[in-house]
C-alpha cells in the first residue's frame, strides 16, 4: 500500500489525524514533507489523498481536489468536513471518493493520547484509510506491544503469544506475518483445540494415499501449505502430549514426515503459537512438554484484557463498525455518552463481547446514531432472569 498524502492546509484536525496515522503505522506524507511518517518505499504513489472541505472549497471544488490527487497518483480521495451539525459519510465513484462530515468536538482532553484515542470521528477516518497490515489501537500498552511485534517481525524467530481469550492473539500473529519478509507468502492457522486428536496429526503433517481408512488421496498438510510463510498454532496448549513430541521434532529438523511415508520433506515455516493458559502450570502438571515450550517461546508476546487498555476501545469499535456495515455510509455515529459507557465497562468477554454489543447497538440505533441506550452489555442480559429475549425485552433493557 502506498503512503497517504495528508493536506494540512485549512485542516484543524490534521495534526491529531497525523498522530493517529502514526499510531496505526500508516505511512503518510503531508504538504512540504518528503516523508512525514513511516516507510518511504512507496512514496511515489499515494493510497489516498486526504484534505478538509475548507481546502477543497479554495482549490476549485471537487474537480480541483481530484486534479490535485492525480499528482500523487492517489487511488482514493477522502474529504473531511469539520464542525458540522451531523455526522455523515458519503461515497462516490464506487468508493474512490469519500466525504466525511464530523460534528463539532465537544472538548479537548488534557492527555493528547487519550484525546485522539477517544476521538471516534478521526479514528473512524483512520480505519477507512487502513489496510490489512494495520491494527486499530490507541492505548499506550498496545502501541508499545505493536512496536515490539514489528521489531520481532523483522527477524525470523518463533513467537509465543499468551493472553486471555478474545484479546487479539490471532490479530497480533497476523500483524507479525504482515510486517515480516514472509508477507507475500501464505499465512495459515489451525486451532489445536477445535480438531479431534486423531485428525490433528494428519492435518498438521499431511498423509499419503492409503495411509489409513478413508485416505483415498494424499494431503500435504498445513505445514507444507504454509511453506515459506507463517503457521499459526492457535491454542497450542490443547495439543495432545504424543503429538507435541512429533511437533518438537518438526521444529528441530525443519522437515515433516507425512503419515504413511518414510520420507522427510523440508519445510521453511515461521511458527507462531498462542495460548490462554498458564504455561508454567501446564508444564508442572504434565500437560505440556517443557522442551517444546522452550522451543516455541523464543520470543514471548503477551496480550492483556480489554478492560486494562480502555483507550483501545474506540479504535476497535471503528474497525468493528466497518466490518459489520457493508455500506460505509451506514456506519453510525457513536455519542460521547456511549463512548463513556463502552470505556468504563469491564468487558469480561474482551473483544468478542465488545463485538456482540456493537452488533446489538447497530440493530437498536436510530437516525444513524448509537446512544448510551443502545449499549446492551452481556451482564445486563444475564440479569434478566432468563426471560425470553425478544425485540421488546431487549429494547426495554436498552432504555431501562
Helices and strands as residue ranges (DSSP letters): E 3-6, H 14-23, E 28-30, E 46-52, H 53-57, H 61-71, E 77-84, E 88-92, G 93-95, E 97-103, H 112-117, H 120-129, H 140-153, E 159-162, H 169-178, E 187-191, H 197-205, H 221-225, E 230-234, G 236-238, H 241-253, E 255-256, E 265-266, E 270-275, H 279-284, H 290-296, E 299-302, G 306-308, G 310-312, H 313-324, G 328-330, E 333-334, H 336-344, H 350-364, E 369-370, G 372-374, H 378-382, H 391-399
